């Protein structure tokens, strides 16, 4: 399997790791050295949609995917808060949603825009003592997670079937829990709420592909929100000797972030012979190597 980033559609049911496992089995079917594989952001089993799979040297791009926009559509059920935040949990609060109106829901949703402190669901993949919180919960342990600083860029209601449900579309930064937003909306409105469905439709420039398909991204398609610096043979040699190269010749990104979205502080992409070979950082008016992707992507 060619090293790079692959877009796949995760259906409802399987875990994100099970999708990674299928890629690992494929890479191990070919004799030779083992190829690393990871995903670019978990989707809960009850959720579906875009899952990014990183193969080979592309796994070193993992941390750079966290700070880019992620877009979701979700169905919110009013009247019951679940301990998990989704339809598979146990009720922990029930309230009366009969007074909800589109106007009150608009006002409540707008109050969550921008940066905020969000307490992740106890059944999240957040690590507690080096172990995902959900594993502790499944063993019957009590888990209290500290709040995380998260960012909600935009959100709007697509439709309502009040007092029962509403459909939501939203774009956020990585690390945002849509289940927690539903929980917090229900608490703010005093009626309780949880998710009955969740669909991740986009991450950065990448859209959810058709089920059963696999779409690869390589070279200039990788990290397209980052600037580009073409490199000569001589400049590659300089970078490998821990020397800098000039900023001149740096090109703008291939894809623009939504207006007003926080700067992800992306490195400059260094390309040699059409392949992504270096991740570069700007210091003292020059570019220095942070990471060399041997063989290129």
C-alpha positions in Angstrom: 0.0 0.0 0.0 1.4 3.4 -1.0 2.2 5.6 2.0 -0.2 8.5 2.3 -3.5 9.6 3.6 -6.7 7.6 2.8 -10.3 8.7 3.1 -12.8 6.0 4.0 -16.4 6.0 5.2 -16.8 4.4 8.6 -20.4 3.0 8.9 -22.4 2.9 12.1 -21.3 0.0 14.4 -17.5 -0.6 13.9 -14.9 1.1 16.0 -12.3 3.4 14.3 -9.6 1.0 15.4 -11.3 -1.9 13.5 -10.9 0.2 10.3 -7.2 0.7 11.1 -6.9 -3.0 11.8 -8.2 -3.8 8.3 -5.5 -1.6 6.8 -2.8 -3.2 9.0 -3.9 -6.7 7.9 -3.5 -5.5 4.3 -0.1 -4.1 4.8 1.1 -7.2 6.6 0.0 -9.5 3.8 3.0 -8.2 1.9 6.4 -9.6 3.1 8.9 -7.1 4.3 9.1 -4.5 7.0 6.0 -3.6 9.0 4.2 -0.4 7.9 2.7 1.8 10.5 -1.0 2.7 10.3 -3.2 5.1 12.4 -6.4 7.0 12.0 -6.6 10.8 12.0 -9.3 11.2 14.6 -11.7 8.8 16.3 -15.4 8.3 15.4 -17.5 6.7 18.0 -19.1 3.3 17.1 -22.6 4.9 16.9 -21.3 7.6 14.5 -20.6 7.3 10.8 -18.7 9.3 8.2 -15.2 10.4 7.2 -12.3 8.6 8.8 -8.8 9.5 7.7 -6.3 6.6 7.7 -2.6 7.5 7.7 -0.2 4.9 6.2 3.6 4.8 6.4 5.5 8.1 6.9 2.1 9.8 6.7 1.5 8.7 10.3 3.9 11.5 11.3 1.3 14.0 10.1 -1.2 12.9 12.8 -0.8 15.8 15.2 -1.1 18.3 12.3 -4.7 17.2 11.6 -6.1 18.2 15.0 -6.3 21.9 14.5 -8.2 22.0 11.2 -12.0 22.3 10.7 -14.2 19.2 11.1 -17.8 19.4 10.0 -20.7 17.2 11.4 -24.4 16.7 11.1 -26.2 15.3 14.1 -29.7 14.5 15.3 -30.4 15.9 18.8 -33.2 14.2 20.9 -34.8 16.5 23.5 -36.1 15.5 26.9 -33.5 13.0 28.1 -29.8 13.3 29.0 -27.8 10.1 28.7 -24.7 9.3 30.7 -22.8 8.7 27.4 -24.4 11.6 25.5 -25.8 9.2 22.8 -28.7 6.9 22.3 -26.8 3.9 23.8 -26.5 5.4 27.2 -28.5 5.3 30.4 -30.9 8.1 31.3 -29.5 10.4 34.0 -32.1 13.2 33.6 -35.4 13.7 32.0 -37.2 17.0 31.5 -40.0 18.7 29.6 -39.1 19.9 26.1 -42.6 21.1 25.3 -41.7 24.8 25.5 -38.8 24.6 23.1 -39.1 26.9 20.0 -36.8 27.4 17.0 -36.0 30.8 18.4 -34.9 29.5 21.9 -32.8 26.8 20.2 -31.1 29.4 18.0 -30.3 31.5 21.0 -28.9 28.6 23.0 -26.8 27.3 20.1 -25.2 30.7 19.5 -24.0 30.9 23.1 -21.6 28.0 22.4 -19.8 29.6 19.4 -16.1 30.4 19.7 -13.7 29.2 22.4 -15.1 27.6 25.5 -14.3 25.1 28.2 -16.0 21.7 27.6 -16.1 18.7 29.8 -15.6 15.6 27.6 -18.1 12.7 28.0 -16.9 10.1 30.6 -17.1 7.5 27.8 -14.7 9.4 25.6 -11.3 8.2 24.4 -9.6 10.8 26.6 -6.7 9.2 28.5 -6.9 8.8 32.2 -3.7 7.4 33.7 -2.7 6.3 30.2 -6.0 4.4 29.6 -9.0 5.6 27.6 -11.7 6.9 29.9 -14.4 4.7 28.3 -12.6 1.5 29.4 -12.7 2.6 33.0 -16.4 3.4 32.7 -17.1 0.0 31.2 -15.5 -1.7 34.2 -17.8 0.3 36.5 -15.3 2.9 37.6 -16.3 6.5 38.1 -14.5 8.9 35.8 -14.5 12.7 36.1 -12.7 14.4 33.3 -11.3 18.0 33.5 -12.6 20.5 31.0 -10.8 21.0 27.7 -10.5 24.2 25.7 -12.4 23.7 22.5 -13.5 25.8 19.5 -16.9 25.8 17.7 -16.6 27.8 14.5 -20.2 27.7 13.2 -23.4 25.9 14.0 -27.0 26.0 12.7 -30.2 24.1 12.9 -31.1 22.3 9.7 -34.6 21.3 10.7 -36.8 20.8 13.8 -39.4 18.2 14.7 -40.2 19.7 18.1 -40.6 18.9 20.8 -38.9 15.6 19.9 -35.8 16.2 17.8 -33.7 18.8 15.8 -31.0 18.3 13.2 -27.8 20.2 13.6 -24.9 21.2 11.3 -21.6 22.4 12.8 -18.0 23.1 12.1 -15.4 22.9 14.9 -11.8 22.4 15.7 -10.4 18.9 16.5 -11.0 17.8 20.1 -14.6 19.0 20.2 -17.3 16.5 21.4 -20.6 16.9 19.7 -22.1 14.6 22.3 -21.0 17.0 25.0 -22.6 19.9 23.0 -25.9 18.1 23.0 -25.6 17.4 26.8 -24.8 21.1 27.5 -27.6 22.4 25.3 -30.1 20.2 27.1 -28.8 21.4 30.5 -28.9 25.1 29.4 -32.5 24.6 28.2 -33.4 22.6 31.3 -34.9 19.7 29.4 -32.0 17.3 28.8 -30.7 16.1 25.4 -28.6 13.5 23.7 -27.5 12.5 20.2 -29.3 9.8 18.2 -27.0 10.1 15.2 -23.7 11.7 14.2 -22.2 12.0 10.7 -18.8 13.5 10.1 -19.0 15.0 6.6 -15.7 16.8 6.2 -12.2 17.3 7.7 -10.4 20.3 6.2 -10.7 20.0 2.4 -11.6 16.3 2.5 -15.2 15.1 2.2 -16.7 11.8 3.3 -16.4 9.3 0.4 -19.0 6.8 -0.8 -19.3 3.7 1.5 -17.0 1.0 0.4 -14.6 3.3 -1.4 -11.0 4.3 -0.5 -9.6 7.6 -1.8 -5.9 8.3 -1.4 -4.2 11.7 -1.0 -0.5 12.2 -1.7 2.0 15.0 -2.4 0.3 18.4 -2.7 -3.0 17.0 -1.5 -1.4 16.5 2.0 -1.8 19.4 4.5 -3.0 21.7 1.7 -3.7 24.5 4.3 0.1 24.8 4.8 2.5 26.9 2.6 4.8 25.3 0.1 8.5 25.6 -0.5 10.0 23.7 -3.5 13.5 22.4 -2.7 16.5 21.9 -5.0 18.9 19.0 -4.5 21.4 21.4 -2.9 18.8 22.7 -0.4 17.8 19.1 0.6 21.5 18.6 1.4 21.6 21.8 3.5 18.6 20.8 5.5 20.0 17.4 6.2 23.1 19.1 7.6 20.9 21.1 10.0 21.3 24.2 8.0 18.6 26.6 6.9 17.2 27.5 3.5 15.9 30.9 2.4 12.2 31.9 2.8 12.2 33.2 -0.7 10.3 30.9 -3.1 7.7 30.0 -0.5 4.2 29.6 -2.1 0.8 30.1 -0.6 -1.4 27.2 0.7 -3.4 25.1 -1.8 -6.5 25.4 0.3 -7.8 28.2 2.5 -9.3 27.8 5.9 -12.8 29.2 6.5 -12.7 32.9 7.2 -12.0 33.6 10.9 -11.0 30.0 11.7 -8.0 29.9 14.2 -4.6 29.6 12.6 -3.5 25.9 12.9 0.2 27.0 13.0 1.0 24.6 10.2 4.6 24.0 9.1 5.8 24.9 5.7 5.7 21.9 3.3 9.0 21.2 1.6 8.7 19.5 -1.7 11.5 17.8 -3.6 10.9 16.2 -7.0 7.1 16.6 -6.5 7.0 14.7 -3.1 6.4 16.0 0.4 9.9 15.5 1.9 10.3 18.0 4.7 8.1 19.8 7.3 9.8 23.2 7.8 9.5 25.9 10.5 10.3 29.5 10.1 13.0 30.9 12.5 15.1 34.0 12.2 13.8 34.8 8.7 14.8 31.4 7.3 13.4 27.8 7.0 14.7 24.9 9.1 13.9 21.2 9.0 11.6 20.0 11.8 10.8 16.6 10.2 12.2 14.7 7.2 9.8 12.3 5.6 12.3 9.8 4.1 11.3 8.7 0.7 8.7 11.4 0.5 4.9 11.3 0.2 
